[in-house]
Amino acid sequence: MKRLVSVALYDPDGMVAPFARRTIDALAGPGTTLVATATHPLTPEAAGWVRERGQLIERENVGLDMLGHQLVLGEHPAHEFDEVILTNDTFVLLQPLARIEDRIDPAAAFWGITASREIAPHVQSYFLCFRSAVTRDPLFAEHWPAVKLADRRQTIVDNEIGLSRTLTRAGHRFDVAFHPNAAELTRAQLRGWRHGRHNPRAVVGQWNPTMVLADAALNGHLPVVKISALRFDPFQLGTPALLSELERRFPEPMEGVRAYLKRTARAYG
């Protein structure tokens, strides 16, 4: 199987964090064309490490990940591959990718780890996998030249929501690895309601599972933890306790996360 992997990187010190290296190592290998786009110049060590596994493109720090993926797909047309994976360095894999993919319906044309209800339901773009039914559909190729510089909300609307909607309307079904159970859905709704009371921009029922249910990672149901959930804790889940418990339960995947959060805190206000 021929696979293309596009990895969007950003680190204010030009490094590749340990958790990002583990994701890249999980994706690199025989039959895979891996291309990383970095929006901050990498240190010689980090750049060398990436180039041992694939191609490195350093670009201006404008726009979001989709502009990097656009560059990659411009150089490597999707129809030449059986599978295309778009990902970034914003999450920690707590379980092997093979085990995560085992949760996915084999008939799904594309899949992700989580689906968000933020703004509108969509597969979240920090990890997207498109199988051959999509990579060889002209609709997929036609999407990428239209990607343009935009703020976060518009990027979600145009690319995460827009791409999911375009593909599903064309008959391509998707699946995700994390389907909240009844207890988690109730917990998410209550947390969303409580958060909305103090946030006039919040809309009840529109929530991001990686944020509102970050603690679902503790029992392995959510197979990743987002760095932003630990950094900002928007639903007041208690980051210090959550981080410590994740380190206790998943010592190898979580190695270096605490140090990364401390090292990069200045860049995130």
Disulfide bonds with the S-S distance in Angstrom:
none
